[in-house]
Amino acid sequence: PSEFYIHVCSTETPNKLQDLMIELRCCYSNKLVSGHYIMPESSVQPGQLCCVMFLQWWYRVVIHRIISDQEVEVFYPDYGSIGIVQKSWLRFLK
């Protein structure tokens, strides 16, 4: 409750987040490239920075907590939200 997140919009940086999303999609949508960044079970730990695909887009996330053998709760720092995703969807950041 004591934290909040804002997106700074200005004429100099109007689309930086959108550009980042496009870069992530171009990189990780290639199955050969994406396969090199699969996270082993030993790296899936709270606090780990990584990325995850959701609805055909890749997002930067921080693993918040382990839910089960197959799911983790992640924090989306670019959006200030939390979600639950499959461990198999996680990738190391390039």
Contacts in CASP RR format, 6 or more apart in sequence:
PFRMAT RR
TARGET T0000
AUTHOR 0000-0000-0000
METHOD contacts of the structure
MODEL  1
PSEFYIHVCSTETPNKLQDLMIELRCCYSNKLVSGHYIMPESSVQPGQLC
CVMFLQWWYRVVIHRIISDQEVEVFYPDYGSIGIVQKSWLRFLK
5 77 0 8 1.000
5 79 0 8 1.000
5 80 0 8 1.000
7 17 0 8 1.000
17 78 0 8 1.000
20 60 0 8 1.000
20 78 0 8 1.000
21 57 0 8 1.000
21 58 0 8 1.000
21 59 0 8 1.000
24 51 0 8 1.000
24 57 0 8 1.000
24 58 0 8 1.000
24 59 0 8 1.000
24 60 0 8 1.000
25 56 0 8 1.000
25 57 0 8 1.000
25 58 0 8 1.000
27 33 0 8 1.000
27 34 0 8 1.000
27 58 0 8 1.000
27 94 0 8 1.000
28 34 0 8 1.000
28 37 0 8 1.000
28 51 0 8 1.000
28 53 0 8 1.000
28 58 0 8 1.000
28 91 0 8 1.000
28 94 0 8 1.000
29 58 0 8 1.000
34 91 0 8 1.000
35 91 0 8 1.000
37 91 0 8 1.000
37 92 0 8 1.000
37 93 0 8 1.000
37 94 0 8 1.000
38 90 0 8 1.000
38 91 0 8 1.000
38 92 0 8 1.000
39 48 0 8 1.000
39 50 0 8 1.000
39 87 0 8 1.000
39 90 0 8 1.000
39 91 0 8 1.000
39 92 0 8 1.000
41 87 0 8 1.000
43 92 0 8 1.000
44 63 0 8 1.000
44 66 0 8 1.000
44 72 0 8 1.000
44 87 0 8 1.000
44 90 0 8 1.000
45 63 0 8 1.000
45 66 0 8 1.000
46 63 0 8 1.000
46 64 0 8 1.000
46 65 0 8 1.000
46 66 0 8 1.000
47 62 0 8 1.000
47 63 0 8 1.000
47 64 0 8 1.000
48 62 0 8 1.000
48 63 0 8 1.000
49 60 0 8 1.000
49 61 0 8 1.000
49 62 0 8 1.000
49 93 0 8 1.000
50 60 0 8 1.000
50 61 0 8 1.000
50 62 0 8 1.000
50 63 0 8 1.000
50 90 0 8 1.000
50 91 0 8 1.000
50 92 0 8 1.000
50 93 0 8 1.000
51 58 0 8 1.000
51 59 0 8 1.000
51 60 0 8 1.000
51 61 0 8 1.000
51 90 0 8 1.000
51 91 0 8 1.000
51 92 0 8 1.000
51 93 0 8 1.000
52 58 0 8 1.000
52 59 0 8 1.000
52 61 0 8 1.000
52 74 0 8 1.000
52 85 0 8 1.000
52 89 0 8 1.000
52 90 0 8 1.000
52 91 0 8 1.000
53 59 0 8 1.000
53 89 0 8 1.000
53 91 0 8 1.000
54 85 0 8 1.000
54 89 0 8 1.000
58 91 0 8 1.000
59 76 0 8 1.000
59 78 0 8 1.000
59 79 0 8 1.000
60 76 0 8 1.000
60 77 0 8 1.000
60 78 0 8 1.000
60 93 0 8 1.000
61 74 0 8 1.000
61 75 0 8 1.000
61 76 0 8 1.000
61 77 0 8 1.000
61 85 0 8 1.000
61 90 0 8 1.000
62 74 0 8 1.000
62 75 0 8 1.000
62 77 0 8 1.000
63 72 0 8 1.000
63 73 0 8 1.000
63 74 0 8 1.000
63 75 0 8 1.000
63 90 0 8 1.000
64 72 0 8 1.000
64 73 0 8 1.000
64 74 0 8 1.000
64 75 0 8 1.000
64 82 0 8 1.000
65 72 0 8 1.000
65 73 0 8 1.000
66 72 0 8 1.000
66 73 0 8 1.000
67 73 0 8 1.000
67 84 0 8 1.000
69 87 0 8 1.000
70 86 0 8 1.000
70 87 0 8 1.000
70 88 0 8 1.000
71 84 0 8 1.000
71 85 0 8 1.000
71 86 0 8 1.000
71 87 0 8 1.000
72 84 0 8 1.000
72 85 0 8 1.000
72 87 0 8 1.000
72 90 0 8 1.000
73 82 0 8 1.000
73 83 0 8 1.000
73 84 0 8 1.000
74 82 0 8 1.000
74 83 0 8 1.000
74 84 0 8 1.000
74 85 0 8 1.000
75 81 0 8 1.000
75 82 0 8 1.000
75 83 0 8 1.000
76 82 0 8 1.000
76 83 0 8 1.000
END
